[in-house]
């Protein structure tokens, strides 16, 4: 039962976003930066060669991009 008024996504700090030609294609959220960094590298390997792909890892707490491809 949710009692804090937050959702699972609200508790996640690191947001990974894949866009294709500027349109959202896939995203994920993680609490742990090491996991988010691994996922970022994995997504670059899996999806980075797609035409128009852009991948960015954002620290939502600090409000800044930590990594992006290309």
Steps between C-alpha positions, in 0.01 A plus 500: 500500500634843401499740792770756426334655196793406276518239232781259418614734221507794742752310712734440205775756449654401166292518183621344176327613183528371143352716227486426130483810280402702807209276597504299824561133428598347835590608851598355835551614856757388758582588857866395476742698279726201430203305365385798294851540354508132402158531339615810310799310356277204419247718318777671301617155389150375419334811358774755432533404134131550421450792260397810696570343842588723794556359849531712812546418868361768731549554872154628586604614847784719372311591183788420264595258226770258610562337161364515148545322169593613244 
